[in-house]
Amino acid sequence: MNNYAIETVGLNFNFDNQPIIKDLSLQVPTGSIYGFLGPNGAGKTTTIKILLNLLKSPSDQVFIFGKEINHNRIAILKRVGALVEQPAIYGHLSGKENLNNRCLLLGIKKTKTDEMLALVGLTEAANKKASKYSLGMKQRLGIALALVSDPELLLLDEPTNGLDPNGIIEIRNLMLDLATNHGKTILVSSHLLAEIERTATHVGIINRGKLLFQGTIDELHQLSKPMLEIEVDRIENASEFLKNAGYSITAQTEKRITIPFTNAKDSGILNSLLIQNGFTVSSLYQQRKDLENLFLDITKNN
Ligand SMILES: Nc1ncnc2c1ncn2[C@@H]1O[C@H](COP(=O)(O)OP(=O)(O)OP(=O)(O)O)[C@@H](O)[C@H]1O
């Protein structure tokens, strides 16, 4: 018996005879924050809708908590919370009233409302009309609504889309709290590699309906091979010095030397070494790849 909250086995899905999801085998470990990464139109929302049985999958291709979705729909969906596209919020009601309504609908005690408001950091704004909430607050209310039934699994479709940097940080911290302190498994989709790298423990990368990569965040880093850019004076001398010290130089411009990034500690050692030998280091920068460059790497490696 595996320990996947979500498993799809060679999932295929068509819209009007057009293949949209192609032979997709996702494995989302229980307790993970699984970053589901792909450019616009890759098939993320379609996959999430299939996982929620909003779109019907062929039988024996989608398993949630080890159970086939089409045959166990109600039992599975009771244990799943989701935020897909716009959260279903009544703007003329306060955050508290929105949550009270959801409790009523699900036959859950209203005391849950205050617990949820606190969890997503909306206690102070509890009595404010939801239409007056910022986009980030609306997203957090949407997540609170999804959490009312205390689901084990949370599916979040691009929850940081359109948010300002503060809103993005709030959602990121909320996801970390939910996974770390409340034992939730979270699948979160995004088209931004940097966004996923900051929270996810596991990553699946999809393009045109096909899974290009799946693994832990460390496995992704091994593949994406981040670089370290060093801005230093007397560039020719510095370059010569680094080569003699055993570093391999990937690129060099008038101002910068680029070497493969290993880890933060090694970067610190390199910095000290240059300074001790009379060089002035004005910046050390870990260059992260964007999704397009990562795609190129993955395709090269396959
Ligand atoms: N109801 C539909 N009928 C026909 N085609 C659809 C439908 N919904 C989505 N598609 C197509 O399926 C493909 C995948 O769309 P999907 O929304 O799943 O992508 P996505 O990765 O979530 O991207 P985005 O972030 O832009 O929503 C796209 O080519 C889209 O045009």
The ligand as an ORCA input file, in Angstrom:
! r2SCAN-3c Opt
* xyz 0 1
  N     -14.177     23.743    -21.247
  C     -13.180     23.636    -22.126
  N     -13.420     23.269    -23.408
  C     -12.423     23.133    -24.308
  N     -11.106     23.330    -24.017
  C     -10.795     23.701    -22.760
  C     -11.806     23.875    -21.745
  N     -11.182     24.232    -20.602
  C      -9.853     24.278    -20.867
  N      -9.620     23.972    -22.159
  C      -8.296     23.887    -22.810
  O      -7.522     22.952    -22.100
  C      -6.161     23.361    -22.039
  C      -5.682     23.355    -20.600
  O      -6.359     24.377    -19.891
  P      -6.202     24.565    -18.313
  O      -7.128     25.667    -17.901
  O      -6.344     23.265    -17.646
  O      -4.709     25.042    -18.209
  P      -3.929     25.662    -16.974
  O      -2.623     24.978    -16.900
  O      -4.798     25.642    -15.771
  O      -3.671     27.127    -17.440
  P      -4.246     28.503    -16.864
  O      -3.321     28.856    -15.769
  O      -4.131     29.410    -18.058
  O      -5.668     28.231    -16.450
  C      -6.094     24.711    -22.732
  O      -5.654     24.521    -24.047
  C      -7.530     25.187    -22.702
  O      -7.777     26.023    -23.808
*
